Amino acid sequence: MAQKGVQLGQETLSCSICLDLLKDPVTVPCGHSYCMNCIKSHWDKEDEKTIYSCPQCRQDFTPRPVLRKNTMLADLVEELKKTGLQAAPADHCYAGSEDVACDVCTGRKLKACKSCLQCLISFCEKHLQPHYEIPAYSKHKLVEPSMKLQENVCSRHNEEMKVFCRTDQQSICYLCLMDEHKGHDTVSAAAERSERQRELKVSRQNIQQRIQDREKDVKLLQQEVEAINGSADKTVENSEKIFTELIRLMEKRRSDVKQQVRSQQQTEVSRVRELQEKLEQEITELKRKDAELEKFSHTEDHNQFLHDYPSLSPLSESTHSSSIKIRPLRFFQDVTAAVSEVRDKLQDVLREKWTNISQTVTEVDVLLSEPENMTRAEFLKYSCDITLDPNTAHTLLLLSDENRKATAMLEQQSYSSHPDRFTNRCQVLSKESLSGRCYWEVEWRGYGVCVAVTYKNISRAGNSDECLFGGNDKSWRLDCYNNSYNFCYNNVCTPVSGPESSRVGVYLDHRAGILSFYSISETMTLLHRVQTTFTQPLHAGLRLDYYGDSAELCKLK
């Protein structure tokens, strides 16, 4: 009872503003008490309104009340301090809407620090003490504060649920064993907990192992990031050096051409100037001679004229051609044409090689894609435009539709002789070589088709397995016949199961060494996948063994 009085004293002697014991207590006209500094600070904020109110009951006062210390409350606070009374609990010690409240506290409830599974109630630190001090409570199970204690009580029998029914996968009480759960597979809740705990332990071990694996993967990926950045930086640095060297070479060649043109210009101009000076000297001499002859022609004495005529100096022959032959006005235009030719060839080389450079850059892929996890839309991003090479086609194969379609014929086709042609196997290769990532699809009609990829150096002449797709270590093929599939490599064939389809998709990741064949219909189904190392560029191949059968490389773009 005394304890209850102390509790009331704590609440009564606490300031509702700071929640601590009153300091210099004052009482406002409505009767509520506060720390003097607390109520002054509160009213200082209301000076603008000239109306002052009580923080608890909201009663207004005009004018501002004069505050005087309540000596009786001050003495009571001091007296209670001497008896060991502490300050009222801070606001954060009280239970909020999301906290588990002490079920024993009256008035404003404190936060619970433990819940008892036997008592089925929660306690604050003060009300929990009997569980620590009284032996009768020593066997009670204390857990972290819980709002779900009532879930441990059977709603039907109001008994604690200490049994677990494995048949119905739910907790029950002992009375439930005699009723609707009679004959069910039941164990104690503790036993079921132990079993689940073991499962939980295994799950945690698996999770922890996965965490370790993922941490290793993250570390590996970080190393890859560093490697990618280092490789990219080094590549950019080397590329800058190479392009700088190219620019220097171009600058040097430009300077060389300029120097040679200027040098030849100076030589040719000097030759012309020299000839020009000699001709001008000759003109001067001729003019002087012409003046002399003109003067002599005016001699009036005939005898004197005839006497002096033989003494006239004869006209010397010109040391130069009577006419100067100049080439057409081209001069150095041929040099410009030669430089333009170099420019055009360089542009062609850069244009051709730039495609290779750009493709090589985009093919850099650290993470190997798993084809079986890719959608057809993702495969189509790697679709390539493939045509059939007439120079490789067997003479019983007719190529059509811009060399995309091959049809097996009874008549020999009029192909010219070529060393790349298959002489005995009814096969044909793609004109384009395949590297990087490529995807294509083959639509076939008739009895069947063989879809293949092969190195270019597969044998062509003869009927041996060295010429047959899949009959050697240079080629891989998928047979599609009679609604069945077989995969063949190095003359070993393996049956393959898959849905019937007249269209086959082929995915090649040359760098990763992945070759996959797919059945294409409304869905895309993996038929067979090869993981190897490709040492050369590859070519797509088709083989048709029955008259009238056809196969076409589909346009996917």
HULINVEN-V70976 format. One record per residue. N is the residue number from 1. SS is DSSP state (alpha for helix, beta for strand, coil for the rest). PSI is psi as a letter, one per 40 degrees, with the letter a starting at -180 (999 if undefined). BURIAL is + if it has 24 or more other C-alpha atoms within 12 Angstrom, else -. Layout:
n=N ss=SS psi=PSI burial=BURIAL
n=N ss=SS psi=PSI burial=BURIAL
This chain:
n=1 ss=coil psi=d burial=-
n=2 ss=alpha psi=d burial=-
n=3 ss=alpha psi=d burial=-
n=4 ss=alpha psi=d burial=-
n=5 ss=alpha psi=d burial=-
n=6 ss=alpha psi=d burial=-
n=7 ss=alpha psi=d burial=+
n=8 ss=alpha psi=d burial=-
n=9 ss=alpha psi=d burial=+
n=10 ss=alpha psi=d burial=+
n=11 ss=alpha psi=d burial=+
n=12 ss=alpha psi=d burial=+
n=13 ss=coil psi=e burial=+
n=14 ss=beta psi=i burial=+
n=15 ss=coil psi=h burial=+
n=16 ss=coil psi=e burial=+
n=17 ss=coil psi=d burial=+
n=18 ss=coil psi=e burial=+
n=19 ss=coil psi=e burial=+
n=20 ss=coil psi=i burial=+
n=21 ss=beta psi=i burial=+
n=22 ss=coil psi=h burial=+
n=23 ss=coil psi=h burial=+
n=24 ss=coil psi=g burial=+
n=25 ss=beta psi=i burial=+
n=26 ss=beta psi=i burial=+
n=27 ss=beta psi=h burial=+
n=28 ss=coil psi=i burial=+
n=29 ss=coil psi=d burial=-
n=30 ss=coil psi=e burial=-
n=31 ss=coil psi=e burial=-
n=32 ss=coil psi=i burial=+
n=33 ss=beta psi=i burial=+
n=34 ss=beta psi=i burial=+
n=35 ss=beta psi=i burial=+
n=36 ss=alpha psi=d burial=+
n=37 ss=alpha psi=d burial=-
n=38 ss=alpha psi=d burial=+
n=39 ss=alpha psi=d burial=+
n=40 ss=alpha psi=d burial=+
n=41 ss=alpha psi=d burial=-
n=42 ss=alpha psi=d burial=-
n=43 ss=alpha psi=d burial=+
n=44 ss=alpha psi=d burial=-
n=45 ss=coil psi=e burial=-
n=46 ss=coil psi=e burial=-
n=47 ss=coil psi=d burial=-
n=48 ss=coil psi=d burial=-
n=49 ss=coil psi=e burial=-
n=50 ss=coil psi=e burial=-
n=51 ss=coil psi=h burial=-
n=52 ss=beta psi=h burial=+
n=53 ss=beta psi=i burial=+
n=54 ss=coil psi=h burial=+
n=55 ss=coil psi=d burial=+
n=56 ss=coil psi=d burial=-
n=57 ss=coil psi=e burial=-
n=58 ss=coil psi=e burial=-
n=59 ss=coil psi=h burial=-
n=60 ss=beta psi=i burial=-
n=61 ss=beta psi=h burial=-
n=62 ss=coil psi=h burial=-
n=63 ss=coil psi=a burial=-
n=64 ss=coil psi=h burial=-
n=65 ss=coil psi=i burial=-
n=66 ss=coil psi=h burial=-
n=67 ss=coil psi=h burial=-
n=68 ss=coil psi=i burial=-
n=69 ss=beta psi=h burial=-
n=70 ss=coil psi=g burial=+
n=71 ss=alpha psi=d burial=-
n=72 ss=alpha psi=d burial=-
n=73 ss=alpha psi=d burial=+
n=74 ss=alpha psi=d burial=+
n=75 ss=alpha psi=d burial=-
n=76 ss=alpha psi=d burial=+
n=77 ss=alpha psi=d burial=+
n=78 ss=alpha psi=d burial=-
n=79 ss=alpha psi=d burial=-
n=80 ss=alpha psi=d burial=+
n=81 ss=alpha psi=d burial=-
n=82 ss=alpha psi=d burial=-
n=83 ss=coil psi=e burial=-
n=84 ss=coil psi=e burial=-
n=85 ss=coil psi=h burial=+
n=86 ss=coil psi=i burial=+
n=87 ss=coil psi=i burial=+
n=88 ss=coil psi=i burial=+
n=89 ss=coil psi=i burial=+
n=90 ss=coil psi=i burial=-
n=91 ss=alpha psi=d burial=-
n=92 ss=alpha psi=e burial=-
n=93 ss=alpha psi=e burial=-
n=94 ss=beta psi=i burial=+
n=95 ss=coil psi=h burial=+
n=96 ss=coil psi=a burial=-
n=97 ss=coil psi=d burial=-
n=98 ss=coil psi=e burial=-
n=99 ss=coil psi=i burial=-
n=100 ss=coil psi=h burial=+
n=101 ss=beta psi=i burial=+
n=102 ss=coil psi=h burial=+
n=103 ss=coil psi=e burial=+
n=104 ss=coil psi=d burial=-
n=105 ss=coil psi=i burial=+
n=106 ss=coil psi=i burial=-
n=107 ss=coil psi=b burial=-
n=108 ss=coil psi=h burial=-
n=109 ss=coil psi=i burial=+
n=110 ss=beta psi=i burial=+
n=111 ss=beta psi=i burial=+
n=112 ss=coil psi=i burial=+
n=113 ss=coil psi=e burial=+
n=114 ss=beta psi=i burial=+
n=115 ss=beta psi=i burial=+
n=116 ss=beta psi=h burial=+
n=117 ss=coil psi=e burial=+
n=118 ss=coil psi=d burial=+
n=119 ss=coil psi=d burial=+
n=120 ss=coil psi=f burial=+
n=121 ss=beta psi=i burial=+
n=122 ss=beta psi=i burial=+
n=123 ss=beta psi=i burial=+
n=124 ss=coil psi=i burial=+
n=125 ss=alpha psi=d burial=+
n=126 ss=alpha psi=d burial=+
n=127 ss=alpha psi=e burial=+
n=128 ss=alpha psi=e burial=+
n=129 ss=alpha psi=d burial=-
n=130 ss=alpha psi=d burial=-
n=131 ss=alpha psi=d burial=+
n=132 ss=alpha psi=d burial=-
n=133 ss=alpha psi=d burial=-
n=134 ss=coil psi=h burial=-
n=135 ss=alpha psi=d burial=-
n=136 ss=alpha psi=d burial=-
n=137 ss=alpha psi=e burial=-
n=138 ss=coil psi=d burial=-
n=139 ss=coil psi=e burial=-
n=140 ss=coil psi=i burial=-
n=141 ss=coil psi=h burial=-
n=142 ss=beta psi=h burial=+
n=143 ss=beta psi=i burial=-
n=144 ss=coil psi=i burial=-
n=145 ss=coil psi=h burial=+
n=146 ss=coil psi=h burial=+
n=147 ss=coil psi=e burial=+
n=148 ss=coil psi=f burial=-
n=149 ss=alpha psi=d burial=+
n=150 ss=alpha psi=e burial=-
n=151 ss=alpha psi=e burial=-
n=152 ss=alpha psi=e burial=+
n=153 ss=beta psi=h burial=+
n=154 ss=coil psi=h burial=-
n=155 ss=coil psi=e burial=-
n=156 ss=coil psi=d burial=-
n=157 ss=coil psi=e burial=-
n=158 ss=coil psi=f burial=-
n=159 ss=coil psi=i burial=-
n=160 ss=beta psi=h burial=+
n=161 ss=coil psi=h burial=+
n=162 ss=coil psi=e burial=+
n=163 ss=beta psi=i burial=+
n=164 ss=beta psi=h burial=+
n=165 ss=beta psi=h burial=+
n=166 ss=coil psi=d burial=-
n=167 ss=coil psi=d burial=-
n=168 ss=coil psi=e burial=-
n=169 ss=coil psi=f burial=-
n=170 ss=beta psi=i burial=+
n=171 ss=beta psi=i burial=+
n=172 ss=beta psi=i burial=+
n=173 ss=coil psi=i burial=+
n=174 ss=alpha psi=d burial=+
n=175 ss=alpha psi=d burial=-
n=176 ss=alpha psi=d burial=+
n=177 ss=alpha psi=d burial=+
n=178 ss=coil psi=e burial=-
n=179 ss=coil psi=b burial=-
n=180 ss=coil psi=e burial=-
n=181 ss=coil psi=e burial=+
n=182 ss=coil psi=h burial=-
n=183 ss=coil psi=e burial=-
n=184 ss=coil psi=i burial=-
n=185 ss=coil psi=h burial=-
n=186 ss=beta psi=i burial=+
n=187 ss=beta psi=i burial=+
n=188 ss=beta psi=i burial=-
n=189 ss=alpha psi=d burial=+
n=190 ss=alpha psi=d burial=-
n=191 ss=alpha psi=d burial=-
n=192 ss=alpha psi=d burial=-
n=193 ss=alpha psi=d burial=-
n=194 ss=alpha psi=d burial=-
n=195 ss=alpha psi=d burial=-
n=196 ss=alpha psi=d burial=-
n=197 ss=alpha psi=d burial=-
n=198 ss=alpha psi=d burial=-
n=199 ss=alpha psi=d burial=-
n=200 ss=alpha psi=d burial=-
n=201 ss=alpha psi=d burial=-
n=202 ss=alpha psi=d burial=-
n=203 ss=alpha psi=d burial=-
n=204 ss=alpha psi=d burial=-
n=205 ss=alpha psi=d burial=-
n=206 ss=alpha psi=d burial=-
n=207 ss=alpha psi=d burial=-
n=208 ss=alpha psi=d burial=-
n=209 ss=alpha psi=d burial=-
n=210 ss=alpha psi=d burial=-
n=211 ss=alpha psi=d burial=-
n=212 ss=alpha psi=d burial=-
n=213 ss=alpha psi=d burial=-
n=214 ss=alpha psi=d burial=-
n=215 ss=alpha psi=d burial=-
n=216 ss=alpha psi=d burial=-
n=217 ss=alpha psi=d burial=-
n=218 ss=alpha psi=d burial=-
n=219 ss=alpha psi=d burial=-
n=220 ss=alpha psi=d burial=-
n=221 ss=alpha psi=d burial=-
n=222 ss=alpha psi=d burial=-
n=223 ss=alpha psi=d burial=-
n=224 ss=alpha psi=d burial=-
n=225 ss=alpha psi=d burial=-
n=226 ss=alpha psi=d burial=-
n=227 ss=alpha psi=d burial=-
n=228 ss=alpha psi=d burial=-
n=229 ss=alpha psi=d burial=-
n=230 ss=alpha psi=d burial=-
n=231 ss=alpha psi=d burial=-
n=232 ss=alpha psi=d burial=-
n=233 ss=alpha psi=d burial=-
n=234 ss=alpha psi=d burial=-
n=235 ss=alpha psi=d burial=-
n=236 ss=alpha psi=d burial=-
n=237 ss=alpha psi=d burial=-
n=238 ss=alpha psi=d burial=-
n=239 ss=alpha psi=d burial=-
n=240 ss=alpha psi=d burial=-
n=241 ss=alpha psi=d burial=-
n=242 ss=alpha psi=d burial=-
n=243 ss=alpha psi=d burial=-
n=244 ss=alpha psi=d burial=-
n=245 ss=alpha psi=d burial=-
n=246 ss=alpha psi=d burial=-
n=247 ss=alpha psi=d burial=-
n=248 ss=alpha psi=d burial=-
n=249 ss=alpha psi=d burial=-
n=250 ss=alpha psi=d burial=-
n=251 ss=alpha psi=d burial=-
n=252 ss=alpha psi=d burial=-
n=253 ss=alpha psi=d burial=-
n=254 ss=alpha psi=d burial=-
n=255 ss=alpha psi=d burial=-
n=256 ss=alpha psi=d burial=-
n=257 ss=alpha psi=d burial=-
n=258 ss=alpha psi=d burial=-
n=259 ss=alpha psi=d burial=-
n=260 ss=alpha psi=d burial=-
n=261 ss=alpha psi=d burial=-
n=262 ss=alpha psi=d burial=-
n=263 ss=alpha psi=d burial=-
n=264 ss=alpha psi=d burial=-
n=265 ss=alpha psi=d burial=-
n=266 ss=alpha psi=d burial=-
n=267 ss=alpha psi=d burial=-
n=268 ss=alpha psi=d burial=-
n=269 ss=alpha psi=d burial=-
n=270 ss=alpha psi=d burial=-
n=271 ss=alpha psi=d burial=-
n=272 ss=alpha psi=d burial=-
n=273 ss=alpha psi=d burial=-
n=274 ss=alpha psi=d burial=-
n=275 ss=alpha psi=d burial=-
n=276 ss=alpha psi=d burial=-
n=277 ss=alpha psi=d burial=-
n=278 ss=alpha psi=d burial=-
n=279 ss=alpha psi=d burial=-
n=280 ss=alpha psi=d burial=-
n=281 ss=alpha psi=d burial=-
n=282 ss=alpha psi=d burial=-
n=283 ss=alpha psi=d burial=-
n=284 ss=alpha psi=d burial=-
n=285 ss=alpha psi=d burial=-
n=286 ss=alpha psi=d burial=-
n=287 ss=alpha psi=d burial=-
n=288 ss=alpha psi=d burial=-
n=289 ss=alpha psi=d burial=-
n=290 ss=alpha psi=d burial=-
n=291 ss=alpha psi=d burial=-
n=292 ss=alpha psi=d burial=-
n=293 ss=alpha psi=d burial=-
n=294 ss=alpha psi=d burial=-
n=295 ss=alpha psi=d burial=-
n=296 ss=alpha psi=d burial=-
n=297 ss=alpha psi=e burial=-
n=298 ss=coil psi=e burial=-
n=299 ss=coil psi=h burial=-
n=300 ss=coil psi=d burial=-
n=301 ss=coil psi=h burial=-
n=302 ss=alpha psi=d burial=-
n=303 ss=alpha psi=d burial=-
n=304 ss=alpha psi=d burial=-
n=305 ss=alpha psi=d burial=-
n=306 ss=alpha psi=d burial=-
n=307 ss=alpha psi=d burial=-
n=308 ss=alpha psi=e burial=-
n=309 ss=alpha psi=d burial=-
n=310 ss=coil psi=d burial=-
n=311 ss=coil psi=e burial=-
n=312 ss=coil psi=h burial=-
n=313 ss=coil psi=h burial=-
n=314 ss=coil psi=i burial=-
n=315 ss=coil psi=h burial=-
n=316 ss=coil psi=i burial=-
n=317 ss=coil psi=i burial=-
n=318 ss=coil psi=h burial=-
n=319 ss=coil psi=e burial=-
n=320 ss=coil psi=i burial=-
n=321 ss=coil psi=i burial=-
n=322 ss=coil psi=e burial=-
n=323 ss=coil psi=i burial=-
n=324 ss=coil psi=h burial=-
n=325 ss=coil psi=h burial=-
n=326 ss=coil psi=h burial=-
n=327 ss=coil psi=i burial=-
n=328 ss=coil psi=i burial=-
n=329 ss=coil psi=g burial=-
n=330 ss=coil psi=d burial=-
n=331 ss=coil psi=b burial=-
n=332 ss=coil psi=e burial=-
n=333 ss=alpha psi=d burial=-
n=334 ss=alpha psi=d burial=-
n=335 ss=alpha psi=d burial=-
n=336 ss=alpha psi=d burial=-
n=337 ss=alpha psi=d burial=-
n=338 ss=alpha psi=d burial=-
n=339 ss=alpha psi=d burial=-
n=340 ss=alpha psi=d burial=-
n=341 ss=alpha psi=d burial=-
n=342 ss=alpha psi=d burial=-
n=343 ss=alpha psi=d burial=-
n=344 ss=alpha psi=d burial=-
n=345 ss=alpha psi=d burial=-
n=346 ss=alpha psi=d burial=-
n=347 ss=alpha psi=d burial=-
n=348 ss=alpha psi=d burial=-
n=349 ss=alpha psi=d burial=-
n=350 ss=alpha psi=d burial=-
n=351 ss=alpha psi=d burial=-
n=352 ss=alpha psi=d burial=-
n=353 ss=alpha psi=d burial=-
n=354 ss=alpha psi=d burial=-
n=355 ss=alpha psi=d burial=-
n=356 ss=alpha psi=d burial=-
n=357 ss=alpha psi=d burial=-
n=358 ss=alpha psi=d burial=-
n=359 ss=alpha psi=d burial=-
n=360 ss=alpha psi=d burial=-
n=361 ss=alpha psi=d burial=-
n=362 ss=alpha psi=e burial=-
n=363 ss=coil psi=e burial=-
n=364 ss=coil psi=h burial=-
n=365 ss=coil psi=h burial=-
n=366 ss=coil psi=d burial=-
n=367 ss=coil psi=h burial=-
n=368 ss=coil psi=h burial=-
n=369 ss=coil psi=i burial=-
n=370 ss=coil psi=h burial=-
n=371 ss=alpha psi=d burial=+
n=372 ss=alpha psi=e burial=-
n=373 ss=alpha psi=e burial=-
n=374 ss=coil psi=i burial=-
n=375 ss=coil psi=i burial=-
n=376 ss=alpha psi=d burial=+
n=377 ss=alpha psi=d burial=-
n=378 ss=alpha psi=d burial=-
n=379 ss=alpha psi=d burial=+
n=380 ss=alpha psi=d burial=-
n=381 ss=coil psi=d burial=-
n=382 ss=coil psi=e burial=+
n=383 ss=beta psi=i burial=+
n=384 ss=coil psi=i burial=+
n=385 ss=coil psi=h burial=+
n=386 ss=coil psi=h burial=+
n=387 ss=coil psi=i burial=+
n=388 ss=beta psi=i burial=+
n=389 ss=coil psi=h burial=+
n=390 ss=coil psi=d burial=+
n=391 ss=coil psi=e burial=+
n=392 ss=coil psi=e burial=+
n=393 ss=coil psi=h burial=+
n=394 ss=coil psi=i burial=+
n=395 ss=coil psi=e burial=+
n=396 ss=coil psi=e burial=+
n=397 ss=beta psi=h burial=+
n=398 ss=beta psi=h burial=+
n=399 ss=beta psi=h burial=+
n=400 ss=beta psi=a burial=-
n=401 ss=coil psi=f burial=-
n=402 ss=coil psi=f burial=-
n=403 ss=coil psi=f burial=+
n=404 ss=coil psi=d burial=+
n=405 ss=beta psi=h burial=+
n=406 ss=beta psi=h burial=+
n=407 ss=beta psi=h burial=+
n=408 ss=beta psi=h burial=+
n=409 ss=coil psi=i burial=-
n=410 ss=coil psi=d burial=-
n=411 ss=coil psi=i burial=-
n=412 ss=coil psi=h burial=-
n=413 ss=coil psi=i burial=-
n=414 ss=coil psi=g burial=-
n=415 ss=coil psi=i burial=-
n=416 ss=coil psi=i burial=-
n=417 ss=coil psi=h burial=-
n=418 ss=coil psi=h burial=-
n=419 ss=coil psi=e burial=-
n=420 ss=coil psi=e burial=+
n=421 ss=coil psi=h burial=+
n=422 ss=coil psi=h burial=+
n=423 ss=coil psi=d burial=+
n=424 ss=coil psi=d burial=+
n=425 ss=coil psi=h burial=+
n=426 ss=coil psi=g burial=+
n=427 ss=beta psi=i burial=+
n=428 ss=beta psi=i burial=+
n=429 ss=beta psi=i burial=+
n=430 ss=beta psi=i burial=+
n=431 ss=coil psi=d burial=-
n=432 ss=coil psi=i burial=+
n=433 ss=coil psi=i burial=+
n=434 ss=beta psi=h burial=+
n=435 ss=coil psi=i burial=+
n=436 ss=coil psi=a burial=+
n=437 ss=beta psi=h burial=+
n=438 ss=beta psi=i burial=+
n=439 ss=beta psi=h burial=+
n=440 ss=beta psi=i burial=+
n=441 ss=beta psi=i burial=+
n=442 ss=beta psi=h burial=+
n=443 ss=beta psi=h burial=+
n=444 ss=beta psi=i burial=+
n=445 ss=beta psi=i burial=+
n=446 ss=coil psi=a burial=-
n=447 ss=coil psi=d burial=-
n=448 ss=beta psi=i burial=+
n=449 ss=beta psi=i burial=+
n=450 ss=beta psi=h burial=+
n=451 ss=beta psi=h burial=+
n=452 ss=beta psi=i burial=+
n=453 ss=beta psi=i burial=+
n=454 ss=beta psi=i burial=+
n=455 ss=beta psi=i burial=+
n=456 ss=coil psi=d burial=+
n=457 ss=coil psi=e burial=+
n=458 ss=coil psi=i burial=+
n=459 ss=coil psi=i burial=+
n=460 ss=coil psi=d burial=+
n=461 ss=coil psi=h burial=-
n=462 ss=coil psi=a burial=-
n=463 ss=coil psi=e burial=-
n=464 ss=coil psi=i burial=-
n=465 ss=alpha psi=e burial=+
n=466 ss=alpha psi=e burial=+
n=467 ss=alpha psi=e burial=+
n=468 ss=coil psi=h burial=+
n=469 ss=coil psi=h burial=+
n=470 ss=coil psi=e burial=+
n=471 ss=coil psi=e burial=+
n=472 ss=coil psi=a burial=+
n=473 ss=coil psi=e burial=+
n=474 ss=coil psi=e burial=+
n=475 ss=beta psi=i burial=+
n=476 ss=beta psi=h burial=+
n=477 ss=beta psi=i burial=+
n=478 ss=beta psi=h burial=+
n=479 ss=beta psi=h burial=+
n=480 ss=beta psi=g burial=+
n=481 ss=beta psi=h burial=+
n=482 ss=coil psi=f burial=-
n=483 ss=coil psi=f burial=-
n=484 ss=beta psi=i burial=+
n=485 ss=beta psi=i burial=+
n=486 ss=beta psi=i burial=+
n=487 ss=beta psi=h burial=+
n=488 ss=beta psi=h burial=+
n=489 ss=beta psi=h burial=+
n=490 ss=coil psi=f burial=-
n=491 ss=coil psi=e burial=-
n=492 ss=beta psi=h burial=-
n=493 ss=beta psi=h burial=-
n=494 ss=beta psi=h burial=-
n=495 ss=beta psi=i burial=-
n=496 ss=beta psi=h burial=+
n=497 ss=coil psi=i burial=-
n=498 ss=coil psi=i burial=+
n=499 ss=coil psi=i burial=-
n=500 ss=coil psi=h burial=+
n=501 ss=coil psi=i burial=+
n=502 ss=coil psi=e burial=+
n=503 ss=beta psi=h burial=+
n=504 ss=beta psi=h burial=+
n=505 ss=beta psi=i burial=+
n=506 ss=beta psi=h burial=+
n=507 ss=beta psi=h burial=+
n=508 ss=beta psi=h burial=+
n=509 ss=beta psi=g burial=+
n=510 ss=coil psi=d burial=+
n=511 ss=coil psi=d burial=+
n=512 ss=coil psi=e burial=+
n=513 ss=coil psi=f burial=+
n=514 ss=beta psi=h burial=+
n=515 ss=beta psi=h burial=+
n=516 ss=beta psi=i burial=+
n=517 ss=beta psi=h burial=+
n=518 ss=beta psi=i burial=+
n=519 ss=beta psi=h burial=+
n=520 ss=beta psi=h burial=+
n=521 ss=coil psi=b burial=-
n=522 ss=coil psi=d burial=-
n=523 ss=coil psi=i burial=-
n=524 ss=beta psi=h burial=+
n=525 ss=beta psi=h burial=+
n=526 ss=beta psi=h burial=+
n=527 ss=beta psi=d burial=+
n=528 ss=beta psi=i burial=+
n=529 ss=beta psi=h burial=+
n=530 ss=beta psi=h burial=+
n=531 ss=beta psi=h burial=-
n=532 ss=coil psi=a burial=-
n=533 ss=coil psi=h burial=-
n=534 ss=coil psi=h burial=+
n=535 ss=coil psi=e burial=-
n=536 ss=coil psi=i burial=-
n=537 ss=coil psi=i burial=+
n=538 ss=beta psi=i burial=+
n=539 ss=beta psi=i burial=+
n=540 ss=beta psi=i burial=+
n=541 ss=beta psi=i burial=+
n=542 ss=beta psi=i burial=+
n=543 ss=beta psi=h burial=+
n=544 ss=coil psi=h burial=+
n=545 ss=coil psi=e burial=+
n=546 ss=coil psi=h burial=+
n=547 ss=coil psi=h burial=-
n=548 ss=coil psi=e burial=-
n=549 ss=coil psi=i burial=+
n=550 ss=beta psi=i burial=+
n=551 ss=beta psi=i burial=+
n=552 ss=beta psi=h burial=+
n=553 ss=beta psi=h burial=+
n=554 ss=coil psi=i burial=+
n=555 ss=coil psi=h burial=-
n=556 ss=coil psi=e burial=-
n=557 ss=coil psi=999 burial=-
